[in-house]
Amino acid sequence: MRISYQYRLKPNKEQQKNIDNTLELLRYQYNYQLAQR
């Protein structure tokens, strides 16, 4: 049996900005790697 937990985050504006920036960089890298195939 596999158990998983989900947590709702409530980041402040600065934390949200950092999260958005990190996700954008990861998306860019993922798309770049797909293009290299």
N, C-alpha and C positions, 0 to 999 in steps of 0.2 A: 504494500500500500504506500502510495506516495502522497505526502502532505505538502501543501504549499500555502504560503501566507502572502497576503497583499496588504500594503500599507498606503494610505493616502497621504501624500506629502503636501505641506503648506509652506512652500518656500517664500522668503521675502523677495523684494524686487532684485536685489543684488544676486541672490542665489539663483533666481529664475534666469537672470541674464547669463550667468555662468553655465547653467544647465543647457540653455538654448545654444550657446556658443559651442559647447562640447558636442552636442548632438549634431550641429551643423558640420563640424569638423569630421565627425565619424561618418556622416552621410557622404561628404565629399570624398573621403578616403575609400569608402565602399564602392562608390560609383567609379572612382579612378581604377580600382583593382578590377572591376568588371570590364572596363574598357581595355585593360591590358590582356585579357584572355584571347 
